[in-house]
Amino acid sequence: MRRVIKLPAPQLSILKEVNIDLDMAGTHYAELASSENKVPEDVCLSILKDLMEEDANKLILSELRYLFILVKINSLEDHCRVSVVCKHKNKNGEICGHENPFDFSLAEADLNPTPPDYKVPEIDFVINGTEKTYKILPPPMNLESELYNYFLTEKNIDPSEIFEDKAESFNYSYLRGVMHLVDKDTGERFVTAETSIAGLFNHLKENSFKTINKLFDAVIEESKYGVQNKEYTIKCKECGGTLVFQIPLLAGLLD
């Protein structure tokens, strides 16, 4: 049965609300079983495309997480168990490797809706020598996926490098930031599915560090709204090391 779900950050949303069936079909579990080494958000997006009446590519990242958590709760019940592997080193310099079972509630995800008086941030950004005012709005999921796959395929970078390597982390944050630019006057996105991602680096030299930093700050601020994966801290039962982690989107589905 389809339900109308109002999305938690309407000022940042393209869709505002969706008609969705929260029951995953057997074919979705088959898809999850073959999802190893795939981007979790892409797997979730594929499933939501089947369950929604609207175009799931128009969801922003926080909305995808929000809806998929609702699907998980409806399909699995609220409580799940995952195994957290300890990566602390022991006295001999070896990785502990102990698997720590952890029970959690899907409903514990941090939901932070935008306040009614929320104002979308704006920025003056230079493109091809012309400065214009842009609203800063989250990109739809098709652009999120395209960006991630650009690093994996075109740049041939391991997923961990995107966030752990200083240079690549900056490049990813910059490109994702530019994907937030929406023309204040026309409402058109600067970056579309037809835009060359590599070509976006040309605009980096046109803008000051202050402007780029302001863009980063606005993107970080916006990312606080919607739903976030809750952070947990536990002690390893073998070595006593502290483990800090977030429950990933696909956790608990096949355990």
Phi, psi and omega in degrees: 000128179282146178231152175269120180246122175280133183278147194282348181229070188300331180291339181257354190269151173271322188266330180072312176210160181224154171259117189220143171265118186276001180265114175289143177269168180302326180296333179289325177291327175295322178294320178294323181295336181254022187267004181301137180070010175260156178291121184306319181296327177292322178295314179299319181298318179300319180290316181295331177300326179284330189267341185259148171284324182281170178284110183296338177297341181275353175294148169267167189303315182295328178288321177301315179297317181299310182292322181290328175296319177298319178297317180297316180299316182291325185272333186243351196078177192280330189260134180226166176231135174234167177243122182257117182276127180282129180250013176289152178266141177274188183297335180272003180081010180265149178292132181303303175076005181291137179266117183257110177293143182216126178263138182214164179252127179299328182289354180280356178306142184280107178262121182231088181290153176290142177292156182303329183264017182298134178247129180294128180293155180231159181211145172268118187231139182265126177228122181053042175084356182246127178269129178225162176267129181237142167281151179252104184231141183302142178286154176290165187296331179296327177284323176302314181293318181297320180295312181298316181290334175299316180291324182285325186256301183295318181265350177054050182252138176295141181309323182294329181294330182302326185251340183261331178278127187300314182293314182290328176297319178295314181302316180296315181295321179296310182298318179293324178297314179298330178293348178275351188283123178233124182305123183296326184277318186260341183077008181273140176286139176292319180258128175236179180297339182269354183285140174286117181295317180300326181292343181293339179294339180298334183274353181295319182284346180279343186243146181288163176301322180300318180294314180297319179295321178296321178296314178301315182299319181293321179295317178298318180297315180295328183292348179285342184265154185097221181239139178239153174288126183292140179268136181238151175231124179226167177257136176295131182286348181265308186250350179082004180293151179276130179244121177246126184204163173247145177288118179290161185303321186267002183300140172084353187285331184240005180283000000 
